[in-house]
Amino acid sequence: MAITKITVTGLKEFQAHLRAMDAGLPKMIRIVLNDATGIVIDYARPRIPTRTGRARSSLKARSSQREARVALGGSRAAWVPWLDFGGEGRRPGRPPARPFIREGRYLYKALEVKRAEVTDSMSEGLTRLARESGIEVD
């Protein structure tokens, strides 16, 4: 399965128009994108196995003004990519080998299942932001 990006055509230009109107408006794009990533996080989080809860709590929205991103793992839960994708540990046998799944088990699966909902959320959020900013929307 090929993982593809969701691309918003004209986002760079939209950001420039918002900045020309008010320097603080482009920051609102990040909030819209974080809301969209929240859909993926809400789907993936309960599916991640847990012992301490650190793996589940490591999922965070880390969007910029031009990209919607989800952070996974980090220093407190460095094993989460192993949980999601599998593979061999740093030392052979520790942790035990987990079958490698290129598409992942949780995060990319959540994007695959929720892609339409994420796209709709981005579209509605950016349209709402444009209208609130006084930009005419078709």
C-alpha positions, 0 to 999 in steps of 0.5 A: 500500500502506498502512503500518500500525502493530503495536499491542499492546493494554494495553501502557501498563497492563502497563508500569504494573503492572511499575513498581508491582512493581519500578521497573526492570522496565519497562526490560525492555519496551524490550529485548523491543521492540529484539529485535523490531526486530532482525528487521526490521533483519536483513532490511533491512540486507543489501538496502541497497546499499553502497559504504562500509558506512555506509548499512547500519550506520546501521540501529539499534534505537531502541525506547522502553518503548512503541514499537518504532523503527528509526533510519535514516541519521543524520549519518554517512549522511544520504543513506540516506532517499534510497536507501530512498525516492528523490526529488530531491537537495537540489540538482537533479541531485545526487544524481541523481533516484531514482524515488520509492517511497512504501513505500520499498525496504528498511525498510518492505518488511522490516516488510511481509515480517517482520510476522508474525515481529515480532508473534510476537516481541513477543508471546512476549517480553512474555509471557515478561517477564510470567511472569518478573515473576510476573504470571499469563498466560493 
